[in-house]
Amino acid sequence: MLGRLGEEAAAAALAARGYVIIRRNVRSRGGEIDLVAMHGRDLVFVEVKTRTTTELGSPFDALHPGKQRRLIRLARAFMHREGFRDRPCRFDAVGVMVTREGDVVEVDVLPHAFEIDR
């Protein structure tokens, strides 16, 4: 429920910034990519982190190097499988804060959160 709420808020915020969402919840053996979008010519892989509190840090603190490596592997597989091999790509992150009642209070978009090593 919380994750779905965050993804909906993230997709709306990205659309307002000119992103076109092309896939949601791309699952494979190695994990899941929350959102895949086009922004200009760039293929953008979006990690959405939703939180009700910052007691354990900001939503972006969860993008540690291990998580980044896993997302890069998933993105490479997606690009190969879907024919996007030559498309410029990047990783953006969206942090969503919601109240315990489910009201979205903040959506932060972090373009170029980390890079893929080609």
N, C-alpha and C positions, 0 to 999 in steps of 0.2 A: 504493500500500500504506500509506504513512505517513498520507496524508490520510484514507483509509478508516478506519484505526485511530482517528484523532483524532475523526472524526465519530461513530463508534460510542460512544466514551467520552463525548463531549459529549452525545449523545442520552440516554445512561443517566443522566448527571448532571442533565440538565434534567428528565427524567421523575421523578427522585427529588425534585425541587423543585416538582412539580405541573404541569409543562408537558406538553402533549399535542402530539406531533410529527404534523403533518398532511401535510408534503411533505419530501422529501429531494432534494438536487441538482437544483434547478429551473434548467434551462438555457434560455437564449435567445441571440439574436444578440449582446447586449451583455455576456454573462458568465454567472455562476452564483451562485445563492443556496444556501448549504450546507444550511440547515435552515429550515423555516417551521413555527411552532408556535402554539398557543393557550396563553395563560397568563391565566386569568380571562377577562375580556372582550377582552384585548389580542391582536392579531395580532402575533406576534414574528418578525422576520427575524433569523436567527442566523448570524454569521460565525464559522467555526471555524478557528483557527490552531494547527497542530501543529508542535512543534519537538523536536529531540533535544538542542539546546544553546542557551544564551543568549548565545553569543559575539557575535552580531549584534543583541542586544537581546531583549526579551521578546516573546512571541507577539503581544501587543497593539500593539507598535510598528509592526506592518504595517498598522494601520488608519489610514493617512494620509488627508488630505483628499480626494485623488483617488480612492482606494478607496471612501471614504464616498459621494462623489457618484455613483460607478458603482452602488453598492449601492442608493442611494436611487432612481435611475432604474429599476433592475430591480424594486424593490419596488413602485413606482408602477404599472409595467406589469402586474405580477402582480395587484395589488389591482383594477385595472380589468378585466383578463381574467377573474379568478375571482369577481368580484362582491363584493369586500370594501371597496368605495369608502368606505363610511361607518363602518367599523370602526376603533376606536382602534388605532394600531400603534406599534411601537418597534423599535429595533435593539439586540440584545444581542450580546455576543461571548463566545466560550469559548476560552481558551488551554489547550492540552494539551501537557504535557511527557512524552516517552517516552524510554526508553533506546534505545541503538542496537540492542538485541536485540528491541525491540518491546514492552517492558513499560511500561504507563502508570504514571507516578509522581506526576502532579499534574494536576488539572483545576480551572481557575479560571473561574467564571462571572461575567461583568461585565454586570449588567443596565443598560439605558439607556446603552449604550456611546456612542451618539450619537443625535441626533434627526432626524426628517424635518420639513422645512419644508412645511407644507400651505398 
